[in-house]
Amino acid sequence: MPKAKVPSFICELPLVVTPAVERQLLVRLDCARQVYNACLGEALKRLSRLRESVAYQAARKLPQGPRNSEAARKRADAFRAANAQVAFSEYDLHAYATQFSHSWLGQHLDSNTVQKMATRAFLAVQQFAFGKRGRPRFRGKGWFDSVEGKTNASGILWRENAVRWLGLELPALINPKDAVIAHGLACPVKFVRLLRRKLNRRNRFYVQLICAGTPFRKPKHLIGKGVVGLDIGPSTLATVSADGQVARLERFCDELVPQQQALRRVQRKLDRQRRANNPKNYNPNGTIKKGKLTWNHSQRYRTTRARLAERHRKQAAHRKSLHGRLVNRVLALGNIIKLEKLSYRAFQRQYGRSVGFRGPATFVAQLRRKAANAGVEIDEFSTATTRLSQTCLCGTLAKKPLALRWHVCDCGIGPLQRDLFSAWLACFVTDNQLEAGQAQAAWPSVDTRLRTASSEIQPAMGQGSPPNLRHTSVCAGRSRSSVQSGMNISEAGHGALSAVVRELVVLPEPPRFSVARPLTAREIAL
């Protein structure tokens, strides 16, 4: 029987490492790198033989069928048999890695660590075989930063506030006043991971204790009650509660913008140094020549490259902290969070620079993790069946170009910021379907709030100004002269006002003719 899964979390502590111990750790990390590369190469060879086998080709031709059906089980059994023929499994790769424990590498690595390297290589190749990730790469010298054990009973051990591994003892720095650390040390340890980070071009070593249980939650981070809808874009996040009390649109990581200029200056300096050191590798027009090239790197170039890496590291750490704060603010609004299930790889293809800087996928990953630890429900629904950005409460479906950031419908709803309206509609999605009746019943109480929130969005957010509106016609039985004469709309009465609101259309920019003044929030709410 498979072991029952127990929730776990990570407790990270810095280690006290002397220069002599650091040299030994670097040697062991390089040995682990060589084991990983050997296992990775063997796994790729076995995957190639698997894809060429007759059994694998026959398994691919079998019908898939729905999940847990007889056809799906038959197909899975066929693939399992094909894998067994070429020994493409995690435990087969463990058997292959046993030879390294009996070689000179076994003097620096224990058997559990060698098996974990084999598992790490197999999982990377398996994800590549499933099409979920790209082809895994071999690690160069100095580019392997972590090793871990299988249990806390042998191999890399945590004993008496220190890490013990094959004769090395690495004491940890522990702050006794830190409640988070105290909670982690009080929980049972599943296994131990050693981690190397480069801070200011120096090696710093940490221990990560994978503990059983749930992480400590600070009292200031409360969990709200209610339903919250999210609309995630490449650079923005719209958050709206079902009752409309909270409606905001914000950019991811706006605090990082000032650092971009300094980062760009270092990148330009690095490019100038590379061109000065390798003039023969560039064409007269400044482009890089094709083919295999030899690159010369000066000491100043390496120093600049290290500065650039350090700036990127700081930016990533700051981004992670900002995402964590934003996740805590979202969790404080409700215990049921609904959002669209998006393809963030498609975001990367279309908006690579913005996505790399803002990190929307990292935010969603943190949201899932923290919500699971706090007992908050996350409902990610399909965009194919809901189409919230194209849907209106009246049932109208209209495709909008990405440049159009405002929702305006002939039924009188609008102008509303497109992302805010989609986030509010997300609150009423159940089983991948929009409950239009519930949304229509709740609309009168949130109409004014969403309009007010939309009006407060500045054009600097990249959303543009609200579209200009005009009256194209009036209802039957009412003359056009009252509108043309400039009569105040609030004096026309509720019936006339409703007719006018139904006839609002979007003007092209810039307007080529005179327009009536925009309606106030009070007039729209009548």
DODREN-35063 format. One record per residue (C-alpha): x negated, y negated, z negated; residue in three letters. Coordinates in steps of 0.5 Angstrom, whole numbers, padded with zeros to 4 digits, always signed. Layout:
// residues N
XYZALA;...
This chain:
// residues 526
+0000+0000+0000MET;-0003-0007+0002PRO;-0004-0011-0004LYS;+0001-0016-0007ALA;-0001-0023-0004LYS;-0003-0028-0010VAL;-0003-0036-0009PRO;-0010-0039-0010SER;-0013-0045-0010PHE;-0020-0048-0009ILE;-0024-0051-0015CYS;-0031-0054-0013GLU;-0037-0056-0017LEU;-0043-0059-0015PRO;-0049-0055-0017LEU;-0056-0057-0020VAL;-0061-0054-0015VAL;-0069-0055-0016THR;-0073-0056-0009PRO;-0076-0049-0010ALA;-0069-0046-0011VAL;-0067-0050-0005GLU;-0072-0047+0000ARG;-0069-0040-0002GLN;-0062-0042-0001LEU;-0064-0045+0006LEU;-0068-0038+0008VAL;-0061-0034+0006ARG;-0057-0039+0010LEU;-0061-0038+0016ASP;-0061-0030+0014CYS;-0053-0031+0014ALA;-0053-0034+0021ARG;-0057-0029+0024GLN;-0052-0024+0022VAL;-0047-0028+0024TYR;-0049-0029+0031ASN;-0051-0021+0031ALA;-0044-0019+0029CYS;-0041-0025+0034LEU;-0045-0022+0040GLY;-0043-0015+0038GLU;-0035-0017+0038ALA;-0035-0021+0044LEU;-0038-0014+0048LYS;-0033-0010+0045ARG;-0027-0015+0047LEU;-0030-0015+0054SER;-0030-0007+0054ARG;-0023-0007+0051LEU;-0020-0012+0057ARG;-0023-0007+0062GLU;-0020-0001+0059SER;-0015+0003+0062VAL;-0011+0003+0056ALA;-0011-0004+0055TYR;-0008-0006+0062GLN;-0003-0001+0061ALA;-0001-0004+0054ALA;+0000-0011+0057ARG;+0005-0008+0062LYS;+0010-0006+0057LEU;+0016-0010+0056PRO;+0015-0015+0049GLN;+0022-0014+0047GLY;+0025-0018+0041PRO;+0021-0018+0034ARG;+0022-0012+0030ASN;+0025-0008+0036SER;+0023-0001+0039GLU;+0020-0004+0045ALA;+0016-0009+0041ALA;+0013-0003+0036ARG;+0011+0001+0042LYS;+0007-0005+0045ARG;+0004-0006+0038ALA;+0002+0002+0038ASP;-0001+0002+0045ALA;-0005-0004+0043PHE;-0007-0001+0037ARG;-0009+0005+0040ALA;-0013+0001+0046ALA;-0017-0002+0040ASN;-0019+0004+0037ALA;-0022+0007+0043GLN;-0027+0001+0044VAL;-0028+0000+0036ALA;-0025-0007+0036PHE;-0023-0008+0029SER;-0026-0011+0023GLU;-0028-0005+0019TYR;-0031-0002+0025ASP;-0035-0009+0025LEU;-0037-0008+0018HIS;-0040-0001+0020ALA;-0044-0004+0025TYR;-0047-0010+0020ALA;-0049-0004+0015THR;-0056-0004+0019GLN;-0057-0011+0017PHE;-0057-0009+0009SER;-0062-0004+0010HIS;-0067-0008+0014SER;-0071-0014+0012TRP;-0065-0018+0012LEU;-0062-0014+0006GLY;-0068-0017+0001GLN;-0064-0024+0002HIS;-0057-0022+0003LEU;-0052-0017-0001ASP;-0048-0012+0002SER;-0041-0016+0001ASN;-0044-0022+0004THR;-0046-0018+0010VAL;-0039-0016+0011GLN;-0036-0022+0010LYS;-0040-0025+0016MET;-0038-0019+0020ALA;-0031-0021+0018THR;-0032-0028+0020ARG;-0035-0026+0027ALA;-0029-0022+0028PHE;-0023-0027+0026LEU;-0027-0032+0031ALA;-0027-0027+0037VAL;-0020-0024+0035GLN;-0017-0032+0035GLN;-0020-0032+0042PHE;-0017-0026+0044ALA;-0010-0028+0042PHE;-0011-0035+0046GLY;-0011-0039+0040LYS;-0018-0042+0040ARG;-0024-0043+0045GLY;-0029-0038+0046ARG;-0033-0038+0039PRO;-0041-0041+0039ARG;-0047-0038+0037PHE;-0050-0042+0031ARG;-0057-0045+0032GLY;-0062-0046+0026LYS;-0060-0051+0021GLY;-0052-0050+0023TRP;-0050-0045+0018PHE;-0047-0048+0012ASP;-0043-0043+0007SER;-0043-0036+0005VAL;-0038-0032+0000GLU;-0037-0026-0003GLY;-0031-0021-0003LYS;-0030-0021-0011THR;-0033-0024-0017ASN;-0035-0017-0019ALA;-0041-0016-0015SER;-0046-0020-0010GLY;-0045-0028-0011ILE;-0042-0028-0018LEU;-0039-0034-0023TRP;-0042-0033-0030ARG;-0042-0038-0036GLU;-0041-0044-0032ASN;-0047-0042-0027ALA;-0047-0038-0020VAL;-0052-0032-0020ARG;-0054-0029-0014TRP;-0060-0024-0013LEU;-0064-0027-0018GLY;-0062-0034-0017LEU;-0058-0038-0023GLU;-0055-0044-0021LEU;-0052-0048-0026PRO;-0046-0053-0025ALA;-0045-0060-0027LEU;-0038-0060-0030ILE;-0034-0066-0033ASN;-0031-0064-0039PRO;-0026-0070-0039LYS;-0023-0068-0032ASP;-0016-0064-0032ALA;-0017-0062-0025VAL;-0023-0058-0027ILE;-0021-0056-0033ALA;-0015-0052-0030HIS;-0019-0049-0025GLY;-0024-0046-0030LEU;-0018-0043-0034ALA;-0016-0039-0028CYS;-0018-0032-0026PRO;-0024-0033-0020VAL;-0022-0028-0014LYS;-0029-0030-0011PHE;-0034-0035-0010VAL;-0037-0039-0004ARG;-0043-0043-0004LEU;-0043-0049+0001LEU;-0048-0054+0003ARG;-0047-0061+0005ARG;-0052-0066+0008LYS;-0051-0073+0005LEU;-0055-0078+0007ASN;-0060-0073+0011ARG;-0061-0069+0004ARG;-0058-0062+0002ASN;-0053-0062-0003ARG;-0050-0055-0006PHE;-0043-0054-0008TYR;-0040-0048-0011VAL;-0032-0047-0009GLN;-0029-0042-0014LEU;-0023-0039-0011ILE;-0018-0038-0017CYS;-0011-0035-0017ALA;-0005-0039-0019GLY;-0003-0046-0017THR;-0007-0052-0017PRO;-0007-0058-0022PHE;-0002-0063-0021ARG;-0003-0070-0024LYS;+0003-0073-0027PRO;+0003-0079-0023LYS;+0005-0075-0017HIS;+0012-0074-0018LEU;+0017-0070-0013ILE;+0023-0073-0011GLY;+0030-0070-0009LYS;+0034-0071-0003GLY;+0032-0070+0005VAL;+0027-0074+0008VAL;+0026-0074+0016GLY;+0019-0075+0019LEU;+0018-0077+0026ASP;+0010-0076+0028ILE;+0007-0079+0033GLY;-0001-0079+0036PRO;-0002-0085+0031SER;+0004-0087+0027THR;+0009-0084+0022LEU;+0016-0086+0021ALA;+0019-0084+0015THR;+0027-0084+0013VAL;+0031-0081+0008SER;+0038-0079+0009ALA;+0041-0084+0005ASP;+0037-0089+0009GLY;+0034-0092+0002GLN;+0027-0091+0005VAL;+0026-0093+0012ALA;+0019-0095+0014ARG;+0014-0094+0020LEU;+0006-0094+0019GLU;+0000-0092+0022ARG;-0005-0087+0020PHE;-0011-0089+0017CYS;-0011-0096+0018ASP;-0016-0098+0013GLU;-0021-0094+0018LEU;-0020-0099+0023VAL;-0026-0104+0021PRO;-0031-0098+0021GLN;-0030-0097+0028GLN;-0034-0103+0030GLN;-0040-0101+0026ALA;-0039-0094+0029LEU;-0039-0096+0036ARG;-0046-0100+0035ARG;-0049-0094+0032VAL;-0047-0090+0038GLN;-0049-0095+0043ARG;-0056-0095+0040LYS;-0056-0088+0040LEU;-0055-0088+0048ASP;-0060-0093+0049ARG;-0065-0089+0046GLN;-0063-0083+0049ARG;-0064-0086+0056ARG;-0071-0090+0054ALA;-0074-0083+0052ASN;-0071-0079+0058ASN;-0071-0084+0064PRO;-0072-0078+0069LYS;-0065-0075+0067ASN;-0061-0080+0070TYR;-0059-0083+0077ASN;-0060-0090+0079PRO;-0052-0091+0078ASN;-0053-0089+0070GLY;-0050-0082+0070THR;-0053-0076+0068ILE;-0056-0071+0073LYS;-0053-0065+0074LYS;-0057-0058+0073GLY;-0061-0056+0067LYS;-0065-0062+0064LEU;-0070-0062+0059THR;-0069-0068+0053TRP;-0074-0071+0049ASN;-0072-0074+0042HIS;-0076-0079+0039SER;-0077-0079+0031GLN;-0073-0086+0031ARG;-0067-0082+0036TYR;-0067-0077+0030ARG;-0066-0082+0025THR;-0061-0086+0029THR;-0057-0079+0030ARG;-0057-0078+0023ALA;-0054-0084+0021ARG;-0049-0083+0026LEU;-0047-0076+0023ALA;-0047-0080+0016GLU;-0042-0085+0018ARG;-0038-0080+0021HIS;-0038-0076+0015ARG;-0036-0082+0011LYS;-0030-0083+0016GLN;-0028-0076+0015ALA;-0028-0076+0008ALA;-0024-0083+0008HIS;-0019-0080+0013ARG;-0018-0074+0008LYS;-0017-0078+0002SER;-0012-0083+0006LEU;-0008-0077+0008HIS;-0007-0074+0001GLY;-0005-0081-0001ARG;+0000-0081+0005LEU;+0003-0074+0003VAL;+0004-0076-0004ASN;+0008-0082-0002ARG;+0012-0077+0002VAL;+0013-0072-0003LEU;+0015-0077-0008ALA;+0021-0078-0003LEU;+0025-0072-0003GLY;+0024-0064-0004ASN;+0027-0062+0003ILE;+0022-0065+0009ILE;+0024-0064+0016LYS;+0020-0066+0022LEU;+0019-0063+0029GLU;+0014-0058+0031LYS;+0009-0061+0036LEU;+0004-0059+0040SER;-0002-0063+0037TYR;-0007-0060+0042ARG;-0003-0063+0047ALA;-0003-0069+0043PHE;-0011-0068+0044GLN;-0011-0068+0051ARG;-0006-0074+0052GLN;-0009-0078+0047TYR;-0016-0076+0045GLY;-0019-0082+0042ARG;-0013-0084+0038SER;-0012-0077+0035VAL;-0019-0076+0034GLY;-0019-0082+0030PHE;-0012-0082+0026ARG;-0012-0074+0025GLY;-0004-0073+0025PRO;-0005-0065+0025ALA;-0009-0066+0019THR;-0004-0070+0016PHE;+0001-0064+0017VAL;-0004-0059+0015ALA;-0004-0063+0008GLN;+0003-0064+0008LEU;+0004-0056+0009ARG;-0001-0054+0003ARG;+0001-0059-0002LYS;+0009-0058-0001ALA;+0008-0050-0002ALA;+0004-0051-0008ASN;+0009-0056-0011ALA;+0015-0052-0009GLY;+0018-0057-0003VAL;+0021-0054+0003GLU;+0018-0056+0010ILE;+0023-0055+0016ASP;+0020-0055+0022GLU;+0025-0055+0028PHE;+0024-0054+0036SER;+0024-0060+0040THR;+0027-0056+0046ALA;+0034-0056+0042THR;+0034-0062+0039THR;+0031-0067+0043ARG;+0032-0073+0038LEU;+0029-0078+0042SER;+0034-0078+0047GLN;+0040-0077+0043THR;+0045-0082+0041CYS;+0050-0081+0036LEU;+0056-0081+0041CYS;+0053-0075+0044GLY;+0049-0079+0050THR;+0043-0076+0052LEU;+0038-0080+0056ALA;+0031-0079+0057LYS;+0026-0085+0055LYS;+0019-0087+0058PRO;+0014-0087+0052LEU;+0013-0094+0053ALA;+0021-0096+0051LEU;+0020-0096+0044ARG;+0027-0098+0042TRP;+0034-0094+0042HIS;+0040-0098+0045VAL;+0046-0095+0047CYS;+0053-0097+0050ASP;+0057-0094+0044CYS;+0054-0100+0040GLY;+0048-0097+0037ILE;+0042-0101+0037GLY;+0037-0104+0038PRO;+0034-0099+0033LEU;+0026-0097+0033GLN;+0026-0091+0037ARG;+0022-0087+0032ASP;+0026-0089+0026LEU;+0032-0087+0029PHE;+0029-0080+0031SER;+0027-0079+0024ALA;+0034-0081+0021TRP;+0037-0076+0026LEU;+0032-0070+0023ALA;+0035-0070+0016CYS;+0041-0067+0020PHE;+0038-0062+0023VAL;+0040-0055+0021THR;+0037-0048+0025ASP;+0034-0052+0030ASN;+0041-0056+0032GLN;+0043-0063+0030LEU;+0049-0063+0026GLU;+0052-0069+0030ALA;+0059-0069+0025GLY;+0054-0070+0019GLN;+0050-0075+0022ALA;+0056-0079+0024GLN;+0059-0079+0018ALA;+0053-0082+0014ALA;+0052-0087+0020TRP;+0056-0093+0017PRO;+0052-0093+0010SER;+0045-0093+0014VAL;+0047-0097+0020ASP;+0045-0104+0017THR;+0039-0101+0013ARG;+0036-0098+0019LEU;+0037-0105+0023ARG;+0034-0109+0018THR;+0028-0104+0018ALA;+0027-0104+0025SER;+0027-0112+0025SER;+0022-0112+0020GLU;+0017-0108+0025ILE;+0012-0113+0028GLN;+0010-0113+0035PRO;+0003-0112+0033ALA;+0005-0105+0031MET;+0005-0103+0038GLY;+0012-0102+0039GLN;+0014-0109+0043GLY;+0019-0114+0041SER;+0027-0111+0041PRO;+0030-0112+0047PRO;+0034-0118+0049ASN;+0041-0117+0049LEU;+0047-0120+0053ARG;+0054-0120+0054HIS;+0056-0117+0061THR;+0063-0117+0060SER;+0069-0117+0055VAL;+0075-0113+0054CYS;+0081-0113+0058ALA;+0086-0119+0056GLY;+0080-0123+0054ARG;+0077-0129+0058SER;+0070-0130+0060ARG;+0071-0137+0058SER;+0070-0136+0051SER;+0063-0133+0051VAL;+0061-0138+0057GLN;+0063-0144+0053SER;+0058-0142+0047GLY;+0063-0140+0042MET;+0061-0137+0035ASN;+0062-0130+0036ILE;+0063-0129+0029SER;+0070-0133+0030GLU;+0072-0129+0035ALA;+0075-0124+0031GLY;+0073-0116+0029HIS;+0077-0114+0035GLY;+0073-0118+0040ALA;+0066-0117+0037LEU;+0067-0110+0037SER;+0069-0110+0045ALA;+0063-0115+0046VAL;+0058-0110+0042VAL;+0060-0104+0046ARG;+0058-0108+0052GLU;+0051-0110+0050LEU;+0046-0108+0055VAL;+0038-0109+0056VAL;+0035-0115+0060LEU;+0029-0114+0064PRO;+0023-0117+0061GLU;+0022-0123+0062PRO;+0029-0125+0062PRO;+0031-0129+0069ARG;+0037-0132+0066PHE;+0040-0135+0060SER;+0042-0130+0054VAL;+0047-0131+0049ALA;+0043-0131+0042ARG;+0042-0124+0038PRO;+0047-0122+0033LEU;+0045-0122+0026THR;+0045-0116+0021ALA;+0052-0119+0018ARG;+0055-0119+0025GLU;+0053-0113+0027ILE;+0056-0109+0021ALA;+0063-0112+0021LEU;
